[in-house]
Amino acid sequence: MDLKDYQLTSLRTLNDYLRSVREDGVADAFLKHAHPDGKTGLVPSYRTLRDAEDNEIEALASIPYVAIRIPTGGGKTLMGAHFIRSAAEQYLDRDRPLVVWMVPSRTIKKQTLEALKNPRHPYRRELDDAFKGQVAVFDGDDIDQLTPQELATRMCIVVATMQTARVQDIDIRDFYAHKEALEPHFNSLPDSAPELVNVEGEEGPRFSFQNLLRLHRPLVITDEAHNATSALSAVVYERLSPSAIIELTATPDMTTSNVLVRVSASQLYAEQMIKLPVMLEEHLDGWDVALRHALLRREELEGIAKQEVEYIRPILLVQAEHAGGEATVQAIYEHLISDDGERIDKDWVKIATGEQRQLDDVDLFDPNCPVRVIITMEALKEGWDCSFAYVLCSVAGMKSATAIEQLIGRVLRMPYAERRNNEALNKAYAHVVSPYFGAKAIEFVNHLEHMGFSRQEATQSVPVQPNLLDCEDEDHPALRAETFKFTTTRKPDLASVPAGDLPKIVITPTATEGEFEVAVKGAVQDETVDAIVKGLTAKKKADVRNSLDQHNTRARMRLSPAQKGDVFQVPQLAFRFGDSLVPLENDLLVEDGFWNPADHAGVLDRLTFDTRTQTWEIDLGEKSVKMSMVQEPEVTYLAGLTGDWDESDLIVWLDGKVRQRDVKQEVMVGWIASAITPLKHKGYSLGQMVRGRFVIARRLLELLEVAQTKRGGDAYQKVFDLPEVVVDPALVFNFSNLAYPMRWACPAPMEWKKHFYSVPGDLPYQKQDGKPAEEFLCALAIERCKEVDLWVRNLSHPTQFRLPTATGFTYPDFVARLKDGRIMVIEYKGEDRYESSKNQAKRAIGELWERKNPNGIYLMARIEDDERRDLDQQIAEAIDRNRNR
């Protein structure tokens, strides 16, 4: 199964981090490779796991402990399967690691077990591919079935709930129990075995799963990790004796988690994983009206879907009220099928609650399936997924945040992960019963934030309907004068409110004595928010302040050029084949066919091993890198489990790790044999090389990467001389009006009037010392340049503007369109990196693009150039220089 770009990027980041841990330690490696925080643009300090008294858990202090943040709909569990291979090869140095996969509930455990055991499921296919089919999956309730032979010959996964091990008294959990069936694991323990928990009153170890884990030091993967944030959960991690901990979640606890990767909803949207925006309609006149409109919307979408090539049958999800309410499951069902109601075919409607499970064994993707309406209450079956769900109708007042968020997540999934031809099928729809217009929009934005959206993403994803627009500023007609309302028993004192905000606040008594309704229309200043919430209870104050902040975010939003439909095109470097033009890529210039690494790659003559410290040292010329070997589980030293290796076995193993598509296998095997010969000449035994095989494999891959760079570099030089390389206005790159795959929005508190999208993405605002980030200063210079019509913060992503390099592509930091129509490409580099060979190569290709393009300007800017010009002056000089060409 091909991974999306954000998934590949996440894997690369985890790989880089785990490799770096070996050299730099967990904390420094985290600072080097973690994505910046979405609110500050900075990488937070690494946090070690702590107990209930906030003391560091010493046994876990040096264990990699990171979280991967992926919003709902992004495939967290699939990524977990890929992370196992990553950890095994990049950090654990094990062919067959033991994995403990923790989940929050027994329902999700059952679902995960079914997926991991199913050979056709994407999760299992990835694992079988990574471990050559030698995979075994166990229920945490059946750990006595785990044998030493299974652990020696297969990659074993034990799926368990956090509750299995989360208990104060370890004697009352099967996880810690003495089991005779586990005795073979503890026979003939070596003297170097770790300390084990003994049977009470005896000298021998307890034959428990906990002790088994101490021997094997498993990789721990925690799914839905936001459910595992208590101090007791940290103690559970300690009891699992992990080699590494990887948490998967949409909403990590930012006070305790080390978020290594932050995938945004914008990235999911750009990769066509989710439908956006959520077209919300609020109904003030009863649940039956909301339901009728939702049914009509579903019917309209089904008609549109028939125009698509692939089969889509839009489904409506209805969230009913609990017993005692008016719109119960039964009441809605009767209304749907009765003559007095909607009169829908019974086969169209299914009920999915804890008691009525009418969706079990129903294939909703089958074209012959009649189901078009699903009635639920609190939630559907955990893990249930059907991307045909398009419309949500909630008549339950959304009292359960978990339930409504789960249901919203259902309607966000994009069928086939592919954008449809008709825009109506690229959106999600929600119909809700509301006390007044605008009330539920704020709630929906809050729900999307809980699901992993940023505030900016969530606000943009729930647009205001046209009938709610009210222009309050003639100069900025896109401003939305929305209304936020709440009730309170303490009338706010507006004496300190700025005069300009007073007309926007209306306070009226309600029908309840001593109660007031406060209505805020349009955006208000921070001083006004402070005055409104002053005097409220702590919880009420937090809720109202959050809602007002979100209300202000929405009210201050202006339609960006992209939202207005502006077209932003950039001529591309192209290669001309006769009358045809194709985007220029380095692969076009590299000779086709197989190649021999021996012609370009070196050998392992700079790799040494210190037998005393069990450390590999790689001499890189300017520096050396030391990599301490990760201690294998003690059980691998038990007699009869490790097997015997000869040199051919080692070469075959290495070939499997470093194989290249454009290198014949026999050629690769020959190169590997010659590449490891220097190690034998240094006197290293076969056993030492087998123990260090993962380090050797990584070094071989690095040599291959250098060789490929040389090959690409030789071909790349042709770019600058071939007349077929052109910039032709017939071949342009278009910035999408819809998708901008930023990981996080620039947190600077300012309005960007010229940026193509609502806010620049992945733009640092401040450095760790609090000073403005230099790239941010460059963005400000572009924003205030009078000759700039609009600009974009160009992202490092395949959907963005790029130029070819010897090793792939470079993505310039900024692209601007001037008022006279010329295009300016700006790369910013710090003074310490400006003259590096890598950036000289980037500058060369940028300047080539400029020379080939009469309306193109390229600038590699820095905080101050050799002529002592600042950023504004450098931009102005480049514009003037090009004007006189």
C-alpha positions in Angstrom: 0.0 0.0 0.0 1.5 3.3 -1.1 1.9 5.8 1.7 0.9 9.4 1.5 3.6 12.1 1.6 2.9 13.1 5.2 3.2 9.4 6.2 6.5 9.0 4.4 7.7 12.2 6.0 6.6 11.0 9.4 8.6 7.7 8.9 11.7 9.6 7.8 11.5 11.8 10.9 11.2 8.8 13.2 14.0 7.1 11.4 16.2 10.2 11.7 15.3 10.6 15.4 16.0 7.0 16.3 19.4 7.0 14.5 20.3 10.2 16.2 19.4 8.8 19.7 22.3 6.5 19.3 24.7 9.4 18.8 23.1 12.3 20.8 20.8 10.8 23.4 17.0 11.1 23.6 16.8 14.8 24.6 19.3 16.3 22.1 18.0 14.0 19.3 14.5 15.3 20.0 15.5 18.9 19.8 17.3 18.2 16.5 14.5 16.3 14.7 11.1 17.2 16.3 8.6 19.4 14.5 8.0 22.8 16.0 5.0 23.4 18.2 2.0 24.7 16.3 1.3 27.5 18.7 4.8 28.9 19.2 6.8 27.7 16.2 9.5 26.4 18.6 10.6 22.9 19.5 9.8 22.3 23.2 12.3 20.6 25.5 12.2 16.8 25.9 10.2 15.6 28.8 11.1 12.4 30.6 8.3 10.2 32.1 7.4 11.0 35.7 5.5 9.4 38.5 2.6 10.7 40.6 5.0 12.8 42.7 6.5 14.3 39.6 9.8 12.4 40.1 11.6 11.3 37.0 11.3 7.5 36.4 15.0 6.8 36.3 14.7 3.4 34.4 13.0 5.2 31.5 15.1 8.4 31.4 17.3 7.2 28.5 14.5 5.3 26.6 13.1 7.0 23.5 9.6 8.2 24.4 7.9 10.2 21.6 4.4 10.8 20.3 3.2 11.0 16.7 0.3 13.4 16.3 -2.0 12.6 13.4 -5.5 14.0 13.2 -8.6 11.9 12.9 -8.7 10.3 9.5 -5.0 10.2 9.0 -4.3 6.5 9.5 -2.6 6.5 12.9 -2.8 2.7 13.3 -1.5 2.0 9.8 1.5 4.2 10.6 2.0 2.2 13.8 2.6 -0.9 11.7 5.2 0.9 9.7 6.9 2.3 12.8 7.7 -1.3 14.0 10.0 -1.8 11.0 11.5 1.6 11.6 12.3 1.0 15.2 13.6 -2.5 14.6 16.1 -1.3 11.9 17.0 2.1 13.1 17.3 1.6 16.9 16.5 -1.8 18.3 18.9 -3.6 15.9 16.7 -6.7 16.0 15.4 -8.9 13.2 12.4 -10.0 15.2 11.5 -7.6 18.0 8.8 -8.2 20.6 6.1 -5.5 20.4 3.5 -4.7 23.1 0.6 -2.8 21.4 -1.4 -0.9 24.0 -5.0 0.2 23.2 -7.6 2.1 25.4 -10.5 -0.4 25.4 -11.4 -4.0 24.8 -13.4 -3.1 21.8 -10.5 -1.5 20.1 -8.3 -4.4 21.1 -10.7 -6.8 19.4 -10.7 -4.7 16.2 -6.9 -4.3 16.3 -6.4 -8.1 16.7 -8.7 -8.8 13.8 -6.8 -6.4 11.6 -3.3 -7.6 12.6 -4.3 -11.3 12.1 -5.9 -10.7 8.7 -3.3 -11.4 6.0 -5.2 -9.2 3.6 -5.4 -6.2 5.9 -2.9 -3.3 5.1 -1.5 -3.4 8.7 -0.6 -7.1 8.4 0.6 -6.8 4.8 3.1 -4.2 5.9 4.3 -6.4 8.8 4.6 -9.5 6.6 6.6 -7.5 4.1 8.9 -6.1 6.8 9.5 -9.4 8.5 9.3 -11.8 5.6 6.0 -13.3 6.8 7.4 -14.3 10.2 4.8 -12.5 12.3 2.7 -13.8 15.2 -0.1 -11.8 16.9 -1.3 -12.6 20.4 -4.2 -11.4 22.6 -2.9 -10.0 25.9 -5.4 -12.4 27.6 -3.6 -15.4 26.0 0.0 -14.6 26.8 0.6 -18.2 28.1 0.4 -19.3 24.4 3.7 -17.3 23.7 6.5 -19.8 23.4 10.3 -19.3 23.3 10.4 -20.7 19.8 7.8 -18.1 18.7 9.9 -15.3 20.1 13.1 -16.7 18.5 11.7 -17.1 15.0 9.0 -14.5 14.6 8.2 -10.9 15.2 5.6 -11.2 18.0 2.9 -8.6 18.8 1.0 -8.7 22.0 -2.2 -6.5 21.9 -3.4 -5.5 25.4 -5.4 -2.7 27.0 -3.7 -0.2 29.2 -6.1 -1.3 32.0 -4.4 -4.8 31.8 -1.3 -3.4 33.5 -2.6 -0.2 35.0 -3.3 -1.3 38.6 -1.8 -0.4 41.9 -1.8 -3.9 43.3 0.2 -6.0 40.8 -1.0 -9.3 42.3 -4.6 -8.9 41.1 -3.8 -8.7 37.4 -3.2 -11.6 35.1 -0.4 -9.6 33.6 1.7 -10.1 36.7 0.5 -13.6 37.6 2.8 -16.6 38.0 2.0 -19.0 35.1 3.5 -22.4 34.8 3.0 -22.3 31.0 5.7 -19.5 30.8 8.3 -21.6 32.7 10.3 -22.5 29.5 11.2 -18.8 29.0 13.1 -18.8 32.3 15.1 -22.0 32.1 18.9 -21.7 32.1 18.9 -17.9 32.5 22.4 -16.4 32.0 24.3 -14.7 34.9 23.8 -11.4 33.1 20.0 -11.6 33.1 18.2 -8.5 34.5 16.7 -8.5 37.9 13.4 -10.3 37.9 10.5 -10.3 40.3 10.7 -13.4 42.5 7.9 -15.6 43.7 7.0 -14.4 47.1 9.0 -16.3 49.7 11.1 -18.1 47.1 14.4 -17.5 45.3 13.2 -18.3 41.8 11.7 -15.8 39.4 8.0 -15.5 39.0 6.9 -17.0 35.6 5.0 -13.9 34.6 4.5 -11.8 31.5 6.0 -8.9 33.3 9.2 -10.8 33.9 9.2 -12.1 30.3 9.1 -8.4 29.2 12.1 -7.7 31.4 14.1 -10.3 29.5 13.0 -9.1 26.0 12.7 -5.3 26.5 9.9 -4.8 24.0 9.0 -1.9 21.7 5.8 -0.4 23.1 3.3 1.3 20.8 0.3 3.0 22.4 -2.7 3.7 20.2 -5.0 6.6 21.1 -2.4 7.6 23.6 -4.4 10.6 24.9 -6.2 8.0 27.0 -2.9 7.1 28.7 -1.8 10.3 30.4 -2.1 9.6 34.1 0.9 9.1 36.4 -0.1 5.5 36.8 0.2 5.1 33.0 3.8 6.2 33.3 4.4 3.6 36.0 2.8 1.0 33.6 5.4 1.9 31.0 8.1 1.2 33.6 6.6 -2.2 34.3 6.7 -3.0 30.6 10.5 -2.6 30.6 10.5 -1.0 27.1 13.3 -0.4 24.7 11.3 2.5 23.2 7.8 3.9 23.4 5.9 5.4 20.5 2.5 7.0 21.1 -0.1 7.5 18.4 -2.7 10.2 19.0 -4.7 13.0 17.4 -4.7 15.1 20.6 -1.5 14.6 22.7 -1.2 16.0 26.2 1.1 18.8 25.4 2.3 19.1 29.1 3.7 15.6 29.2 4.2 14.3 25.6 7.2 14.6 23.4 5.5 15.3 20.0 8.1 14.3 17.4 5.8 14.5 14.4 2.8 16.9 13.9 0.6 16.1 11.0 -2.0 18.8 10.3 -5.5 18.6 9.0 -4.2 20.8 6.1 -1.8 18.0 5.1 -4.6 15.4 5.3 -6.8 17.6 3.1 -3.9 18.2 0.6 -3.4 14.4 0.4 -7.2 13.9 -0.3 -7.7 11.9 3.0 -10.6 14.0 4.3 -13.6 16.0 3.1 -13.6 19.7 3.9 -15.1 22.1 4.7 -17.9 20.9 7.0 -21.0 22.7 5.6 -22.9 23.3 8.8 -26.6 24.1 8.9 -28.3 25.0 12.1 -32.0 24.5 12.5 -34.0 26.4 15.1 -37.4 24.8 14.4 -37.2 21.2 15.6 -35.4 17.9 15.0 -37.8 16.8 12.3 -36.9 19.8 10.2 -33.2 19.2 10.7 -33.7 15.5 9.7 -35.7 16.4 6.6 -33.0 18.8 5.4 -30.3 16.2 6.1 -32.3 13.6 4.0 -32.7 16.1 1.2 -29.0 16.8 1.3 -28.1 13.1 1.1 -30.5 12.6 -1.8 -29.0 15.5 -3.7 -25.5 14.0 -3.2 -26.5 10.6 -4.4 -27.7 12.1 -7.6 -24.4 13.9 -8.0 -22.5 10.8 -7.2 -24.0 8.9 -10.1 -22.0 11.1 -12.4 -18.7 9.8 -10.9 -16.7 7.0 -12.4 -16.3 5.2 -9.1 -19.3 4.0 -7.1 -20.3 6.2 -4.2 -23.5 5.9 -2.2 -23.7 8.8 0.2 -24.9 7.8 3.7 -26.6 9.9 6.4 -25.6 9.3 10.1 -28.3 10.4 12.6 -27.4 10.9 16.2 -30.5 10.3 18.3 -31.3 11.3 21.9 -31.2 8.9 24.9 -34.4 7.3 26.3 -36.6 10.0 27.8 -35.8 12.5 25.1 -38.1 13.4 22.2 -35.9 12.3 19.3 -35.0 8.8 20.5 -33.7 6.0 18.2 -37.1 4.5 17.9 -38.9 7.8 17.4 -36.5 8.7 14.5 -36.9 5.2 13.0 -40.7 5.4 13.1 -40.6 8.9 11.6 -38.4 7.7 8.8 -40.5 4.8 7.7 -44.1 5.9 8.6 -46.6 7.4 6.2 -46.8 10.5 8.3 -43.0 10.9 8.2 -40.5 10.6 5.5 -41.7 7.2 4.3 -38.3 5.7 3.5 -37.8 2.0 2.6 -37.0 0.0 5.7 -34.0 -1.6 4.0 -32.4 1.8 3.7 -32.3 2.3 7.5 -30.1 0.5 10.0 -29.7 1.1 13.8 -26.3 0.9 15.3 -26.3 1.1 19.1 -24.9 -1.0 21.9 -28.1 -3.1 22.0 -29.1 -3.0 18.3 -26.1 -3.9 16.1 -27.7 -4.1 12.7 -24.5 -3.1 10.9 -22.6 -6.2 12.0 -21.4 -8.2 8.9 -22.9 -5.5 6.5 -20.6 -4.5 3.7 -21.5 -0.9 3.2 -19.2 -0.5 0.2 -21.1 -3.2 -1.8 -23.0 -1.6 -4.7 -25.9 -3.9 -3.9 -26.1 -2.8 -0.3 -29.3 -0.6 0.2 -28.3 1.2 3.4 -28.5 5.0 3.2 -29.3 6.0 6.7 -27.7 4.9 10.0 -29.2 5.8 13.3 -26.9 5.8 16.3 -26.8 7.3 19.8 -23.6 7.7 21.7 -21.4 6.3 19.1 -21.0 3.7 16.4 -18.8 0.7 16.9 -15.3 1.9 17.8 -13.1 1.7 14.7 -16.1 1.6 12.3 -15.2 3.3 9.1 -17.1 4.0 6.0 -16.0 6.8 3.8 -19.5 6.8 2.1 -20.7 8.7 5.2 -21.3 12.2 4.0 -24.0 13.8 6.1 -24.4 14.0 9.9 -27.7 15.0 11.5 -27.4 15.5 15.3 -30.6 16.0 17.2 -29.1 15.1 20.6 -27.9 18.5 21.7 -24.3 17.2 21.4 -24.0 16.6 25.1 -21.3 13.9 24.6 -18.2 15.5 23.1 -16.7 12.1 22.4 -19.8 10.9 20.6 -20.1 13.9 18.3 -16.4 14.0 17.6 -16.5 10.4 16.6 -19.4 11.0 14.3 -17.8 14.1 12.7 -14.8 11.9 12.1 -16.9 9.4 10.2 -18.2 12.0 7.7 -14.7 13.5 7.1 -13.2 10.4 5.4 -12.8 10.8 1.7 -13.9 7.9 -0.5 -11.0 6.2 -2.1 -8.7 9.0 -0.8 -9.3 10.8 -4.0 -10.8 14.2 -4.8 -14.1 14.0 -6.8 -14.9 15.8 -10.0 -17.9 17.5 -8.4 -17.0 19.8 -5.6 -20.1 18.9 -3.6 -18.6 15.4 -3.1 -15.4 16.9 -1.6 -17.3 18.4 1.3 -18.8 17.0 4.5 -22.3 18.1 5.7 -23.8 18.6 9.2 -27.4 19.4 10.2 -27.9 20.2 13.9 -30.7 21.5 16.1 -29.6 24.8 17.5 -31.0 27.4 19.9 -29.8 30.3 17.7 -27.7 30.8 14.6 -24.0 30.6 15.3 -24.2 28.6 18.5 -23.2 25.2 17.0 -20.5 26.7 14.7 -18.5 27.5 17.8 -19.1 24.0 19.2 -18.1 22.4 15.9 -14.8 24.3 15.8 -14.1 23.2 19.3 -14.8 19.6 18.4 -12.5 19.8 15.4 -9.7 21.2 17.6 -10.2 18.2 19.9 -9.8 16.0 16.9 -6.3 17.4 16.1 -7.2 20.5 14.0 -5.4 23.7 14.8 -7.6 26.7 15.7 -7.1 28.3 12.3 -7.8 25.0 10.4 -10.9 24.3 12.5 -12.3 27.8 12.0 -11.8 27.7 8.3 -13.3 24.2 8.1 -16.7 25.4 9.4 -17.5 28.3 7.1 -20.4 30.7 7.8 -23.3 30.1 5.5 -24.2 33.0 3.1 -27.4 34.0 5.0 -25.3 34.7 8.1 -22.9 37.1 6.5 -23.2 40.7 7.7 -20.6 43.2 6.5 -19.6 45.5 9.3 -16.7 47.2 7.4 -17.1 48.6 3.9 -13.4 48.5 3.3 -13.2 44.9 4.2 -16.5 43.3 3.1 -15.2 39.8 3.8 -15.3 40.5 7.6 -18.1 38.5 9.2 -20.0 40.1 12.0 -21.0 36.9 13.7 -22.8 36.7 17.0 -21.7 34.7 20.1 -24.2 34.3 23.0 -24.1 32.9 26.5 -26.1 33.2 29.7 -24.8 34.2 33.1 -26.2 35.0 36.5 -23.7 37.8 37.0 -24.1 40.8 34.7 -20.8 41.8 33.2 -19.4 45.3 34.1 -18.6 47.1 30.8 -17.1 50.2 32.3 -13.6 49.2 31.1 -14.6 48.1 27.6 -13.1 50.2 24.8 -15.7 52.6 23.4 -15.6 51.1 19.9 -16.7 47.7 21.3 -19.6 48.9 23.4 -22.1 48.8 20.5 -21.2 45.2 19.8 -22.3 43.9 23.2 -26.0 43.5 24.1 -27.0 42.3 27.6 -30.7 41.4 28.1 -32.5 39.6 31.0 -33.8 36.2 30.2 -37.1 34.6 31.3 -35.3 33.2 34.3 -35.0 35.6 37.2 -31.5 36.8 37.9 -30.2 35.4 34.5 -28.8 37.5 31.6 -28.0 36.7 28.0 -24.8 38.3 26.7 -24.6 38.7 22.9 -21.3 39.7 21.2 -21.6 40.7 17.6 -18.4 40.9 15.6 -14.7 40.8 16.7 -13.9 42.5 20.0 -10.6 43.5 21.7 -8.8 41.5 24.4 -9.7 44.1 27.0 -13.4 43.5 26.2 -13.0 39.8 26.6 -11.3 40.3 30.0 -14.2 42.5 31.1 -16.9 40.0 29.9 -15.4 37.0 31.7 -14.5 38.8 34.9 -16.6 37.6 37.7 -17.6 34.2 36.1 -16.8 31.0 37.9 -13.4 29.4 37.0 -14.9 26.8 34.6 -17.4 29.2 33.1 -14.7 31.8 32.6 -12.4 29.3 30.8 -15.3 28.1 28.5 -16.5 31.6 27.6 -13.0 32.9 27.1 -12.2 30.0 24.7 -15.5 30.5 22.8 -14.8 34.3 22.5 -11.3 33.7 21.3 -12.6 31.3 18.7 -15.4 33.7 17.8 -12.8 36.5 17.3 -10.7 34.2 15.1 -13.7 33.6 12.9 -15.0 37.2 12.9 -11.5 38.5 11.9 -11.1 36.1 9.0 -10.9 37.7 5.6 -11.2 35.8 2.4 -7.7 35.1 1.1 -6.8 35.5 -2.6 -7.0 31.7 -2.8 -10.5 31.7 -1.3 -11.5 34.4 -3.8 -10.4 32.2 -6.7 -7.3 34.2 -7.6 -4.9 32.2 -9.9 -1.2 32.1 -8.9 1.0 30.6 -11.6 4.7 30.1 -11.8 6.6 29.2 -15.0 8.6 26.0 -14.5 12.0 24.8 -15.6 11.1 22.4 -18.4 12.7 19.9 -20.8 11.7 20.2 -24.4 11.1 17.0 -26.3 10.3 18.2 -29.8 7.0 20.0 -29.5 6.4 18.6 -25.9 7.3 20.1 -22.6 7.8 18.2 -19.4 8.8 19.5 -15.9 12.6 19.1 -15.5 13.6 16.4 -13.1 17.1 15.1 -12.6 16.0 11.5 -13.4 15.4 12.7 -17.0 19.2 13.2 -17.3 20.5 10.1 -15.5 21.2 7.2 -17.9 18.6 4.5 -17.8 19.5 0.9 -16.8 21.4 -0.8 -14.0 24.6 0.5 -12.4 27.3 -0.9 -10.3 27.9 0.5 -6.9 31.6 -0.5 -7.2 32.0 2.3 -9.7 30.9 5.0 -7.3 30.6 3.7 -3.8 33.4 3.2 -1.3 34.0 0.4 1.2 33.8 0.1 5.0 37.4 1.1 5.7 36.3 3.9 8.1 34.2 1.8 10.3 35.8 0.5 13.5 34.5 -1.4 16.5 35.7 -1.1 20.1 35.2 -4.5 21.8 35.6 -3.0 25.3 32.9 -0.4 25.0 30.8 -2.3 22.4 30.8 0.9 20.3 31.1 1.4 16.6 32.9 4.5 15.4 32.5 5.9 11.9 35.2 8.2 10.6 33.6 10.9 8.5 36.8 12.9 7.8 35.9 16.1 9.6 34.4 14.3 12.6 33.8 10.8 13.9 30.5 9.4 15.0 30.2 6.9 17.8 27.3 4.6 18.0 26.8 2.4 21.1 25.2 -0.9 20.4 21.7 -1.3 21.9 21.9 -4.3 24.2 19.9 -7.2 22.8 17.4 -9.0 25.1 19.2 -11.4 27.4 17.1 -14.3 26.1 18.9 -14.1 22.7 21.9 -15.6 24.4 20.0 -18.7 25.4 21.3 -21.9 23.9 19.6 -23.1 20.7 17.8 -19.8 19.9 20.3 -17.7 18.0 21.3 -20.1 15.2 24.6 -20.3 13.3 25.7 -17.7 10.8 28.3 -18.0 8.1 29.6 -15.2 5.9 27.2 -15.9 3.0 24.3 -15.6 5.5 25.5 -12.2 6.6 25.9 -11.0 2.9 22.4 -12.3 2.1 21.0 -10.5 5.1 22.7 -7.2 4.2 21.5 -7.5 0.6 17.9 -7.6 1.9 18.5 -4.4 3.8 20.3 -2.4 1.1 18.8 -3.6 -2.1 18.3 -1.0 -4.9 15.8 -1.3 -7.8 18.4 -0.2 -10.4 21.2 -2.5 -9.2 21.1 -6.2 -10.1 21.1 -8.5 -7.1 24.3 -10.4 -8.1 26.1 -7.1 -8.6 24.9 -5.8 -5.2 26.0 -9.0 -3.5 29.4 -8.7 -5.0 29.8 -5.1 -3.9 28.6 -5.9 -0.3 31.2 -8.7 -0.1 34.0 -6.3 -1.2 32.7 -3.5 1.0 32.9 -5.5 4.2 36.3 -7.0 3.4 38.2 -4.1 5.2 36.4 -5.2 8.4 37.8 -8.7 8.1 41.3 -7.2 7.4 41.0 -5.3 10.7 40.6 -8.6 12.5 36.9 -8.4 13.3 35.3 -11.8 13.7 32.2 -12.9 11.9 30.4 -12.9 15.2 31.2 -9.3 15.8 30.1 -8.3 12.3 26.8 -10.3 12.8 26.2 -8.5 16.1 26.8 -5.2 14.3 25.0 -6.0 11.1 22.4 -3.2 11.5 25.1 -0.6 11.9 26.9 -2.1 8.9 23.7 -2.0 6.8 23.1 1.6 7.7 26.6 2.5 6.7 26.3 0.6 3.4 23.1 2.6 2.7 25.0 5.8 3.4 27.7 4.8 0.9 25.0 4.0 -1.7 23.4 7.4 -1.1 26.7 9.1 -1.7 27.2 7.1 -4.9 23.8 8.0 -6.2 24.5 11.6 -5.4 27.6 11.4 -7.5 25.7 9.8 -10.4 23.0 12.4 -10.1 25.6 15.2 -9.9 27.3 14.1 -13.0 24.0 14.1 -14.9 22.9 17.3 -13.3 25.7 19.4 -14.7 24.0 18.9 -18.1 21.1 21.1 -17.0 23.2 24.2 -17.3 24.3 23.6 -20.9 21.5 21.8 -22.7 19.5 24.1 -24.9 16.5 21.8 -24.4 16.2 23.1 -20.8 13.8 26.1 -21.0 11.3 28.2 -19.0 8.2 28.4 -21.2 4.9 30.1 -20.1 3.1 27.1 -21.7 4.2 25.0 -18.7 3.4 26.5 -15.3 2.9 25.4 -11.8 -0.4 26.4 -10.2 -0.7 27.0 -6.4 -3.9 25.2 -5.4 -6.9 27.4 -4.3 -8.0 24.6 -2.0 -5.1 22.7 -0.5 -2.2 24.3 1.4 -0.4 21.4 3.3 1.1 23.4 6.1 2.0 21.5 9.3 1.2 24.5 11.5 0.1 28.1 11.0 2.5 30.9 11.7 1.7 31.9 15.3 2.6 35.6 14.8 -0.3 37.9 16.1 -0.7 39.8 12.8 -2.8 40.0 9.7 -1.3 38.9 6.4 -3.0 41.0 3.7 -1.0 39.8 0.7 -0.4 36.1 1.5 -2.1 33.8 -1.0 -3.6 31.7 1.8 -5.2 32.9 5.0 -1.9 32.6 6.9 1.6 31.5 6.1 2.4 27.9 7.0 5.5 26.4 8.7 6.9 29.9 9.3 8.9 30.3 12.5 7.9 33.4 14.4 10.5 33.5 17.2 13.7 31.8 18.1 14.3 30.0 21.3 15.8 33.2 22.8 12.6 35.1 22.0 14.0 37.1 19.2 12.2 37.2 15.8 13.1 34.3 13.5 15.1 35.4 10.5 12.7 33.7 8.0 9.8 35.6 9.7 11.7 38.9 9.1 12.1 38.0 5.5 8.3 37.3 5.2 7.6 40.7 6.7 9.9 42.4 4.1 8.0 40.6 1.3 4.6 41.6 2.9 5.5 45.3 3.1 7.2 45.5 -0.3 5.0 47.9 -2.3 5.7 46.1 -5.6 4.4 42.7 -4.3 0.9 41.9 -5.3 0.7 38.6 -3.5 3.1 36.0 -2.1 3.1 32.5 -0.6 5.2 30.8 2.0 6.3 27.8 -0.2 6.3 24.5 1.6 8.6 21.6 1.3 6.0 19.3 -0.2 5.4 17.7 -3.6 2.3 19.9 -4.1 4.4 23.1 -4.0 6.7 24.9 -6.4 10.1 23.2 -6.7 13.4 23.3 -8.7 15.5 20.2 -9.5 18.8 19.4 -7.8 21.3 16.7 -8.1 19.7 14.7 -5.3 16.0 15.5 -5.9 14.4 18.9 -5.5 14.7 22.2 -3.6 11.6 24.1 -2.4 12.3 27.8 -2.3 11.0 29.5 0.9 8.9 32.2 -0.8 7.3 32.9 -4.1 5.8 36.3 -4.9 3.9 37.9 -7.8 4.7 41.5 -8.4 2.1 44.0 -9.5 3.6 44.1 -13.0 3.1 40.4 -13.4 6.7 39.2 -12.8 7.4 36.3 -10.5 10.0 36.5 -7.7 11.4 33.4 -6.1 13.2 34.0 -2.7 15.3 31.5 -0.8 16.4 32.7 2.7 19.6 31.4 4.3 21.3 32.3 7.5 24.8 33.8 7.2 26.4 30.6 8.5 24.8 28.5 5.7 24.9 31.0 2.8 28.1 29.8 1.2 27.7 26.1 1.9 28.1 23.8 -1.1 24.5 22.7 -0.8 23.2 26.3 -0.9 25.6 27.3 -3.7 23.9 24.5 -5.8 20.5 25.8 -4.9 21.5 29.3 -5.9 22.9 28.0 -9.2 19.6 26.3 -10.2 17.6 29.4 -9.1 19.7 31.7 -11.1 19.3 29.3 -14.1 15.5 29.6 -13.7 15.9 33.4 -13.7 18.1 33.4 -16.8 15.7 31.2 -18.8 12.7 33.3 -17.7 12.5 37.0 -18.8 9.8 37.6 -16.2 11.5 35.8 -13.4 13.5 37.1 -10.5 15.6 34.8 -8.1 17.1 36.0 -4.9 18.9 34.1 -2.1 18.5 36.5 0.7 20.2 36.8 4.1 19.8 39.1 7.0 22.5 41.4 5.6 24.4 41.0 2.3 28.0 41.9 1.4 26.9 45.4 0.5 25.4 45.8 4.0 21.9 45.9 2.5 19.0 44.7 4.7 16.2 42.4 3.5 14.0 45.2 2.2 16.9 46.6 0.2 18.0 43.2 -1.2 14.4 42.6 -2.4 14.2 46.1 -4.0 17.6 45.7 -5.6 16.7 42.3 -7.2 13.4 43.8 -8.5 15.2 46.8 -10.1 18.1 44.7 -11.5 15.6 42.4 -13.3 13.6 45.3 -14.6 16.7 46.5 -16.5 17.5 43.2 -18.1 
